């Protein structure tokens, strides 16, 4: 605790007044300037402290070491790191046996990410003072940033051994543990720091980060608020709070917190990135793009931001910038799988006489949607090898534009002679320079089995009413399933529409809800007899209408030109664009959109009204 911390606000003000008045009367009193500088320093008035210290190093040689330490600290607090480093280096040349100078220089080097140099300097400090807890702390930070995890752990533990009250050492040890996926051990460290100082805002923030990592966002938000209550107002606190609020789907509040973070630190790229995400969740697309622009300008190569910005461009209908951004998907840390082939990737060059492998990626609906590009490859004279997920094999076996259909992952990087070039399925729009008016048509992509069509025609016969297929849930392993899926009970509004026979095309565990939900009208469950997507295609060709949330069934129905009503969440996928009620990808589709996040009721009221009209026609 500094001397100033021990006195009250009134006494501080009185001391300032006395010293300032004395210096006015005797401006040449260097000792007064030093005392006033020390007081400003202890009060955190860094600029005033620096002005008081300016020139004293040359005129008060007896205080030269003390002034070097004080002025260096003041310079660091103002972000004048290079000046602080120069000052400390000169002081060390004059005082090579003072451990504190090496310690402070090491901290300044850490400030500017010169970690290798910092390690050497901290080790010099410890050679002079082997029990120097703060030097072990700084060394641990430098080692951790230099990817020497084990040595960093040891250094933090030594910092704690030599000063069990070193709360910052507990904090940094916990942060390192958290970075290496040890949240339980990290929590113990943060709790130890808080046991030393219950109002330690940085440790409260760190507890929030642990809770976020464990998925307990309400608890995390509580810790962030406690940190704020201690007077915390630093950029990462607001940034972490904003990210937490996004996870709680409180996007307006998230934007407020993240904006505060960027106001406090305009160079905090992650806060700009998260603002881009938050704005996109609210469909505020221009603001989202602007935030991503700011993040990218700060980091330059920021694949996650460039990819997500690409999605926003696509949703806006800016196809050129959107497809370009979409190509960053493999460069980010995500579930997008980049394959390793010995052959080069096709990037739009001539394919005449070439064998091209189209590499599978992402979901079933994506494969169905982008199959429309296969005729373009054939038109260039290519032999098309199509890599296909097992669940889609029977459907794509009915595609006349595939020469060789192979299971996904059938090719190893060493099969050099099997094909000449490859291309990721979802990169085809980019290399074909797709615009809205050049989207390939999807007619005749699949030549569905006549035998299957006849079988399902017979199964669905016997009803004079219009035949409508329904799907209410997407695959549960899809990260967007929670808000893309509705409940089967939402369809109960159709109970007064008697001119329609409903059929369930729902697959998976969600199909079981058909037997526990009272709808007020009969639904024929086809799922037990749907063996694969070829069956689903044959069923769709015998239906009058499909009503579905955003699933692969929508893409299959749209590709087959079956009238399809798509039930879209407020945060809809990019391919449905924004505010459109039709789709350039599927001319037979009609889009129904949530007006408020997770409010399916209003959407189903609109679908109900439309279905009543449709059924009576």
C-alpha positions in Angstrom: 0.0 0.0 0.0 1.4 3.4 -1.0 1.6 6.2 1.5 -1.3 8.0 -0.3 -3.5 4.9 0.1 -3.3 5.4 3.9 -4.9 8.8 3.9 -8.3 10.1 3.1 -9.5 12.1 0.1 -9.6 15.4 2.0 -6.0 14.9 3.2 -4.8 14.1 -0.3 -6.5 17.2 -1.7 -4.8 19.3 1.1 -1.4 17.8 0.4 -1.8 18.6 -3.3 -2.8 22.1 -2.6 0.1 22.7 -0.3 2.7 21.2 -2.6 1.3 23.0 -5.7 1.2 26.3 -3.9 4.8 25.9 -2.6 6.0 25.1 -6.1 4.4 28.2 -7.4 6.3 30.3 -4.9 9.5 28.4 -5.3 9.5 26.9 -8.8 13.2 26.0 -8.6 12.6 23.7 -5.7 13.4 20.3 -7.3 12.6 18.4 -4.1 9.1 19.8 -4.2 8.7 18.8 -7.8 9.7 15.3 -6.8 7.3 15.1 -3.9 4.5 16.4 -6.1 5.3 13.9 -8.8 5.3 11.1 -6.3 1.8 12.2 -5.1 0.5 12.4 -8.6 1.9 9.0 -9.3 0.3 7.4 -6.3 -3.0 9.1 -7.2 -2.8 7.6 -10.7 -2.5 11.1 -12.4 0.2 9.8 -14.7 0.6 12.7 -17.1 1.0 15.2 -14.3 3.5 12.9 -12.6 5.6 12.6 -15.8 5.7 16.4 -16.1 6.9 16.8 -12.5 9.6 14.1 -13.0 10.8 15.6 -16.3 14.4 16.7 -16.0 14.9 15.6 -12.4 17.1 12.7 -13.4 19.9 15.1 -14.3 19.4 17.5 -11.5 18.8 15.1 -8.5 21.6 12.5 -8.9 21.1 11.3 -5.3 17.5 10.3 -6.3 18.4 9.0 -9.8 17.6 5.3 -9.1 14.3 6.1 -7.3 13.3 8.5 -10.1 14.1 5.9 -12.8 11.8 3.4 -11.1 9.0 6.0 -10.6 9.2 7.6 -14.0 9.4 4.2 -15.7 6.2 3.1 -14.0 4.5 6.3 -15.0 5.6 5.9 -18.6 4.3 2.3 -18.7 0.9 3.4 -17.3 0.6 5.8 -20.2 1.5 3.2 -22.8 4.9 4.8 -23.5 6.6 1.4 -23.3 9.5 2.1 -25.6 10.5 5.2 -23.5 10.2 3.1 -20.3 12.4 0.4 -21.8 15.1 2.9 -22.8 14.9 4.5 -19.3 15.3 1.1 -17.5 18.2 0.0 -19.8 20.1 3.2 -19.0 19.4 2.8 -15.3 20.6 -0.9 -15.4 23.9 0.3 -17.0 24.4 2.6 -14.0 23.1 0.2 -11.4 23.7 -3.4 -12.6 23.0 -5.0 -9.2 19.5 -3.7 -8.6 17.0 -6.5 -9.2 14.0 -4.2 -9.2 15.3 -2.5 -12.4 15.5 -5.8 -14.2 12.1 -6.8 -12.9 10.5 -3.6 -14.2 12.3 -3.9 -17.6 11.0 -7.4 -17.9 7.5 -6.2 -17.3 7.9 -3.5 -20.0 9.2 -6.1 -22.5 6.2 -8.3 -21.7 4.0 -5.3 -22.5 5.3 -5.3 -26.1 5.4 -9.1 -26.5 9.2 -9.3 -26.5 9.0 -12.4 -24.4 12.3 -14.0 -25.3 14.2 -10.9 -24.1 11.9 -10.6 -21.1 12.8 -14.2 -20.0 16.5 -13.3 -20.0 15.9 -10.1 -18.0 13.7 -11.8 -15.4 16.3 -14.5 -15.0 18.9 -11.8 -14.4 16.6 -10.3 -11.7 16.3 -13.7 -10.0 20.1 -14.2 -10.1 20.4 -11.1 -8.0 17.4 -11.9 -5.8 16.4 -15.6 -5.8 13.3 -15.2 -3.7 11.8 -12.4 -5.8 8.2 -13.4 -6.1 7.2 -10.6 -8.6 10.1 -11.6 -10.9 8.9 -15.2 -10.9 5.4 -13.9 -11.8 6.7 -11.8 -14.8 8.9 -14.8 -15.9 5.9 -17.1 -15.8 3.9 -14.7 -18.0 6.8 -14.5 -20.5 7.3 -18.3 -20.5 3.6 -18.9 -21.0 3.4 -16.5 -23.9 6.5 -18.2 -25.4 4.7 -21.6 -25.3 6.8 -23.0 -22.5 3.9 -24.1 -20.5 5.6 -26.4 -17.9 8.2 -23.8 -17.1 5.5 -21.2 -16.7 3.6 -23.4 -14.3 6.8 -23.8 -12.2 7.5 -20.1 -12.2 4.0 -19.1 -11.0 4.2 -21.7 -8.2 7.6 -20.3 -7.1 6.0 -16.8 -7.1 3.3 -18.1 -4.8 5.9 -20.0 -2.6 7.9 -16.8 -2.0 4.8 -14.7 -1.4 1.7 -16.6 -0.6 -0.2 -13.3 -0.7 0.7 -12.7 -4.4 -2.8 -12.6 -5.8 -1.7 -11.8 -9.3 0.4 -15.0 -9.3 -2.7 -17.0 -8.5 -4.6 -15.2 -11.2 -2.0 -15.8 -13.9 -1.6 -19.4 -12.9 -5.3 -19.9 -13.2 -5.4 -18.2 -16.6 -2.7 -20.5 -17.9 -4.6 -23.5 -16.6 -7.8 -22.2 -18.3 -6.0 -21.8 -21.6 -5.0 -25.5 -21.3 -8.5 -26.7 -20.7 -8.2 -27.3 -16.9 -11.1 -25.2 -15.7 -11.5 -26.9 -12.3 -7.9 -26.3 -11.3 -8.1 -22.7 -12.7 -11.2 -22.1 -10.5 -9.2 -23.1 -7.4 -6.5 -20.5 -8.3 -9.0 -17.7 -8.9 -10.7 -18.6 -5.6 -7.3 -18.4 -3.9 -6.8 -14.9 -5.3 -10.2 -13.8 -4.1 -9.5 -15.2 -0.6 -6.6 -12.8 -0.5 -8.6 -9.9 -1.9 -12.4 -10.5 -2.2 -12.7 -7.3 -4.3 -10.0 -8.4 -6.8 -11.9 -7.5 -10.0 -9.6 -9.3 -12.4 -10.1 -12.6 -10.4 -13.8 -12.0 -10.5 -13.6 -11.6 -14.2 -11.6 -14.8 -14.5 -14.2 -16.7 -12.5 -16.7 -15.4 -15.0 -14.5 -16.9 -17.8 -14.4 -20.3 -16.1 -18.2 -20.3 -15.7 -18.5 -19.4 -19.4 -16.2 -22.2 -20.4 -18.4 -24.6 -18.4 -21.5 -23.3 -20.1 -22.9 -21.6 -16.9 -23.5 -18.2 -18.5 -25.8 -16.9 -15.7 -23.1 -17.5 -13.1 -20.6 -15.9 -15.4 -22.7 -12.8 -15.8 -22.9 -12.6 -12.0 -19.1 -12.6 -11.6 -18.8 -10.0 -14.3 -21.3 -7.8 -12.5 -19.4 -8.3 -9.2 -16.2 -7.2 -11.0 -18.0 -4.0 -12.2 -19.2 -3.4 -8.7 -15.6 -3.2 -7.5 -15.0 -0.3 -9.8 -13.7 -2.5 -12.7 -14.0 -0.7 -16.1 -11.4 -2.3 -18.3 -12.1 -3.4 -21.9 -11.8 -7.2 -21.6 -14.3 -7.2 -18.8 -17.0 -5.6 -21.0 -15.9 -7.7 -23.9 -16.3 -10.9 -21.9 -19.6 -9.7 -20.5 -20.8 -9.0 -24.0 -19.9 -12.4 -25.2 -21.7 -14.0 -22.2 -24.8 -11.9 -22.9 -24.8 -13.2 -26.5 -24.7 -16.8 -25.3 -27.8 -15.8 -23.2 -29.4 -14.4 -26.4 -29.5 -10.9 -24.9 -28.2 -9.3 -28.0 -29.1 -5.7 -27.3 -27.4 -5.9 -23.9 -24.4 -7.6 -25.6 -24.1 -4.8 -28.1 -24.1 -2.2 -25.2 -21.4 -4.0 -23.3 -19.3 -4.7 -26.4 -19.6 -1.1 -27.6 -18.3 0.0 -24.2 -15.3 -2.3 -24.7 -14.5 -0.8 -28.0 -14.9 2.7 -26.7 -12.4 1.9 -23.9 -10.0 0.1 -26.3 -10.6 0.8 -30.0 -7.9 -1.8 -30.9 -9.7 -4.7 -29.1 -10.3 -6.8 -32.2 -12.3 -9.5 -30.5 -14.9 -7.0 -29.2 -15.3 -5.7 -32.7 -15.7 -9.3 -34.0 -18.3 -10.1 -31.3 -20.2 -6.9 -32.2 -20.3 -8.2 -35.7 -21.9 -11.4 -34.5 -24.4 -9.6 -32.2 -25.5 -7.3 -34.9 -26.0 -10.2 -37.3 -28.1 -12.0 -34.8 -30.5 -9.0 -34.8 -30.4 -8.8 -38.6 -28.7 -5.4 -38.4 -26.5 -6.4 -41.3 -24.8 -3.1 -42.3 -23.7 -2.6 -38.7 -22.5 -6.2 -38.6 -20.3 -5.7 -41.7 -18.9 -2.5 -40.3 -17.9 -4.2 -37.1 -16.3 -7.1 -39.0 -14.4 -4.5 -41.1 -13.0 -2.9 -37.9 -11.9 -6.3 -36.6 -10.2 -7.3 -39.8 -8.5 -3.9 -40.1 -6.9 -4.5 -36.7 -5.8 -8.1 -37.3 -5.6 -8.1 -41.1 -5.7 -11.9 -41.4 -8.8 -12.8 -39.3 -10.4 -15.8 -41.0 -13.2 -16.2 -38.5 -14.3 -12.6 -39.0 -13.8 -12.8 -42.8 -15.9 -15.9 -43.0 -18.7 -14.6 -40.8 -18.6 -11.3 -42.8 -19.0 -13.4 -45.9 -22.1 -15.0 -44.5 -23.6 -11.5 -43.9 -22.7 -10.4 -47.4 -24.5 -13.5 -48.8 -27.5 -12.8 -46.7 -27.6 -9.2 -48.1 -27.4 -10.6 -51.6 -23.8 -9.3 -52.2 -22.8 -12.6 -53.9 -19.3 -11.6 -55.0 -18.0 -10.5 -51.6 -20.1 -13.2 -49.9 -18.6 -16.2 -51.8 -15.1 -14.8 -51.4 -15.6 -14.6 -47.6 -17.1 -18.1 -47.5 -13.7 -19.4 -48.7 -12.2 -18.6 -45.4 -14.2 -21.3 -43.7 -11.3 -23.8 -43.6 -8.9 -21.3 -42.1 -10.8 -20.8 -38.9 -11.0 -23.0 -35.8 -14.3 -24.7 -36.4 -15.9 -27.9 -37.6 -15.2 -27.1 -41.3 -13.0 -30.0 -42.4 -10.1 -29.2 -44.8 -9.1 -32.2 -46.7 -5.6 -33.3 -47.7 -5.2 -34.4 -51.3 -2.0 -34.7 -53.4 -3.9 -33.3 -56.4 -4.4 -29.5 -56.9 -7.6 -27.8 -56.1 -9.7 -26.7 -59.1 -10.0 -23.0 -59.3 -12.1 -22.4 -62.4 -9.6 -23.5 -65.1 -10.6 -25.7 -68.1 -11.8 -29.2 -67.2 -11.9 -30.7 -70.7 -10.7 -34.3 -70.4 -10.1 -33.9 -66.7 -11.3 -36.1 -63.8 -12.5 -33.9 -61.0 -13.4 -35.1 -57.5 -16.1 -33.1 -55.7 -15.2 -33.4 -52.0 -18.2 -33.7 -49.7 -18.6 -31.2 -46.8 -21.1 -30.1 -44.3 -24.8 -31.2 -44.1 -27.1 -33.3 -46.2 -29.1 -30.3 -47.3 -25.9 -28.6 -48.5 -25.1 -31.6 -50.7 -28.6 -31.6 -52.2 -28.6 -27.8 -52.8 -25.2 -27.7 -54.5 -25.8 -30.8 -56.7 -27.1 -28.3 -59.3 -23.5 -27.4 -60.1 -22.7 -30.9 -61.4 -24.2 -30.3 -64.9 -21.9 -27.2 -65.3 -18.9 -29.5 -64.7 -20.1 -32.0 -67.2 -20.7 -29.2 -69.7 -17.0 -28.4 -69.5 -16.0 -31.9 -70.5 -15.1 -33.2 -67.1 -15.5 -36.7 -65.7 -17.2 -36.1 -62.3 -16.3 -38.2 -59.2 -18.7 -37.3 -56.4 -17.8 -38.0 -52.8 -21.0 -38.7 -50.9 -22.0 -39.3 -47.3 -23.4 -42.8 -46.8 -26.9 -41.6 -46.0 -27.2 -39.9 -49.4 -25.7 -42.6 -51.6 -29.0 -44.0 -52.9 -30.3 -40.6 -53.7 -27.2 -39.4 -55.5 -27.0 -42.8 -57.3 -29.9 -41.4 -59.2 -28.0 -38.3 -60.4 -27.2 -38.6 -64.2 -24.4 -36.0 -63.9 -22.2 -38.2 -61.7 -19.8 -40.5 -63.4 -18.4 -42.2 -60.3 -20.1 -42.1 -56.9 -17.8 -42.8 -54.0 -18.3 -43.0 -50.3 -17.0 -40.1 -48.3 -13.3 -40.5 -47.2 -12.8 -43.3 -49.8 -9.8 -41.5 -51.2 -6.5 -41.2 -49.4 -4.0 -38.4 -50.1 -1.8 -41.0 -51.9 -4.2 -42.0 -54.6 -2.6 -39.7 -57.1 -3.9 -41.4 -60.3 -7.6 -41.6 -59.4 -8.4 -38.0 -60.4 -6.7 -34.9 -61.7 -8.1 -32.1 -59.5 -10.6 -31.7 -56.7 -12.9 -29.0 -55.5 -15.0 -28.7 -52.3 -18.7 -28.9 -53.0 -19.5 -25.6 -51.5 -16.7 -23.8 -53.3 -18.4 -24.4 -56.7 -20.5 -21.1 -56.5 -17.3 -19.1 -55.9 -15.5 -20.5 -58.9 -18.5 -20.3 -61.1 -18.9 -16.7 -60.0 -22.6 -17.2 -59.1 -24.9 -14.3 -58.9 -28.6 -14.4 -58.2 -29.5 -14.4 -61.9 -27.0 -17.2 -62.7 -28.0 -19.7 -60.1 -28.1 -23.1 -61.9 -31.5 -24.7 -62.2 -32.2 -27.8 -60.2 -34.5 -29.6 -62.6 -33.7 -33.3 -63.4 -30.8 -33.4 -60.9 -32.3 -36.6 -59.5 -34.0 -39.2 -61.6 -36.0 -40.8 -58.9 -36.7 -44.6 -59.1 -40.0 -45.3 -60.8 -40.4 -48.4 -58.6 -40.1 -46.3 -55.4 -42.4 -43.7 -56.8 -45.0 -46.3 -57.6 -44.7 -47.9 -54.1 -45.2 -44.6 -52.3 -48.0 -43.6 -54.7 -49.8 -46.7 -53.6 -49.0 -46.0 -49.9 -50.4 -42.5 -50.1 -53.4 -43.3 -52.3 -56.9 -43.5 -50.9 -57.2 -39.9 -49.8 -59.1 -37.4 -52.0 -57.7 -34.6 -49.8 -54.5 -32.7 -50.5 -51.5 -34.4 -49.3 -49.1 -32.3 -47.1 -45.9 -33.5 -45.6 -44.6 -31.9 -42.4 -41.2 -31.7 -40.6 -40.7 -29.9 -37.3 -37.2 -30.6 -36.1 -33.7 -30.4 -37.6 -30.9 -32.8 -36.6 -30.1 -32.3 -32.9 -26.4 -32.3 -33.5 -26.7 -29.2 -35.6 -25.5 -26.2 -33.5 -28.4 -24.1 -34.9 -31.1 -26.8 -34.2 -32.3 -25.2 -31.0 -33.8 -22.2 -32.8 -34.4 -23.7 -36.2 -36.7 -26.4 -34.8 -40.2 -25.8 -33.6 -42.5 -28.1 -31.6 -44.9 -30.5 -33.2 -47.6 -28.9 -31.0 -47.2 -25.7 -33.0 -48.9 -27.5 -35.9 -52.1 -27.9 -33.8 -53.4 -24.6 -35.3 -54.2 -26.6 -38.4 -56.9 -28.7 -36.5 -59.7 -26.8 -38.3 -58.4 -27.5 -41.8 -60.2 -30.7 -42.9 -59.4 -30.7 -46.6 -55.8 -31.8 -46.0 -54.2 -35.2 -45.1 -51.0 -34.7 -43.2 -48.0 -37.0 -43.4 -44.9 -36.9 -41.1 -41.6 -37.0 -42.9 -39.8 -36.4 -39.6 -36.9 -38.7 -38.8 -34.9 -39.3 -35.6 -35.9 -39.1 -32.0 -38.1 -36.0 -32.7 -40.5 -38.3 -34.7 -41.5 -40.0 -31.4 -43.3 -36.8 -30.3 -46.0 -37.7 -32.7 -47.2 -40.3 -30.2 -47.2 -37.9 -27.2 -48.7 -34.8 -28.7 -52.4 -34.1 -29.1 -52.9 -32.2 -32.3 -56.6 -32.6 -32.9 -56.2 -34.1 -36.4 -54.6 -37.3 -37.7 -51.0 -37.4 -39.0 -49.8 -40.5 -40.9 -46.3 -41.4 -39.6 -44.2 -42.5 -42.6 -40.9 -42.4 -40.7 -40.7 -46.2 -39.9 -40.7 -47.0 -43.6 -38.4 -44.2 -44.8 -35.1 -46.1 -45.4 -33.1 -43.3 -47.0 -33.3 -40.0 -48.9 -34.4 -41.9 -52.1 -37.5 -42.9 -50.2 -38.0 -39.3 -49.0 -37.7 -38.1 -52.6 -40.2 -40.6 -53.9 -42.7 -39.6 -51.1 -42.2 -35.9 -51.9 -43.0 -36.5 -55.6 -46.4 -37.9 -54.4 -47.2 -34.9 -52.2 -49.0 -31.7 -53.0 -47.1 -29.6 -50.5 -44.3 -29.8 -47.9 -44.3 -27.6 -44.8 -41.0 -27.8 -42.9 -38.5 -26.0 -40.8 -35.1 -25.5 -42.3 -33.9 -29.0 -42.9 -32.5 -31.2 -45.6 -36.1 -32.1 -46.5 -36.6 -28.5 -47.6 -33.7 -28.7 -50.0 -34.8 -32.0 -51.4 -38.4 -30.8 -51.9 -37.2 -27.5 -53.5 -34.8 -29.4 -55.8 -37.7 -31.6 -56.9 -39.8 -28.5 -57.5 -42.5 -29.6 -55.0 -44.4 -26.7 -53.5 -42.6 -26.1 -50.2 -43.4 -23.8 -47.3 -40.2 -23.1 -45.3 -40.6 -22.1 -41.6 -37.6 -19.8 -40.8 -36.3 -18.6 -37.5 -35.6 -15.0 -36.9 -31.9 -15.8 -37.2 -32.3 -17.5 -40.6 -29.5 -19.1 -42.6 -27.8 -16.9 -45.2 -29.2 -18.8 -48.2 -32.7 -17.5 -47.5 -31.4 -14.0 -47.8 -33.1 -11.2 -45.8 -36.8 -10.2 -45.8 -37.5 -12.3 -48.9 -40.7 -14.4 -49.1 -39.3 -16.3 -52.1 -36.0 -18.1 -52.8 -33.9 -17.7 -55.9 -32.5 -21.2 -55.2 -36.0 -22.8 -55.1 -38.7 -21.2 -57.2 -41.3 -23.5 -55.7 -40.6 -22.3 -52.1 -42.5 -19.9 -50.1 -40.8 -18.5 -47.0 -42.5 -17.8 -43.6 -40.3 -15.9 -41.2 -40.3 -15.3 -37.5 -40.7 -11.6 -36.7 -39.4 -12.1 -33.2 -36.7 -14.5 -32.0 -38.2 -17.9 -30.9 -41.8 -16.7 -31.5 -43.3 -19.4 -33.6 -46.9 -18.6 -32.7 -47.2 -15.6 -35.0 -45.5 -17.4 -37.8 -47.9 -20.4 -37.5 -50.8 -18.0 -37.5 -49.7 -16.8 -41.0 -49.1 -20.4 -42.2 -52.5 -21.4 -40.9 -54.2 -18.6 -42.8 -52.3 -19.5 -46.0 -53.1 -23.2 -45.6 -56.8 -22.5 -45.2 -56.8 -20.7 -48.6 -54.6 -23.4 -50.2 -56.8 -26.2 -48.9 -60.0 -24.6 -50.3 -58.6 -24.0 -53.8 
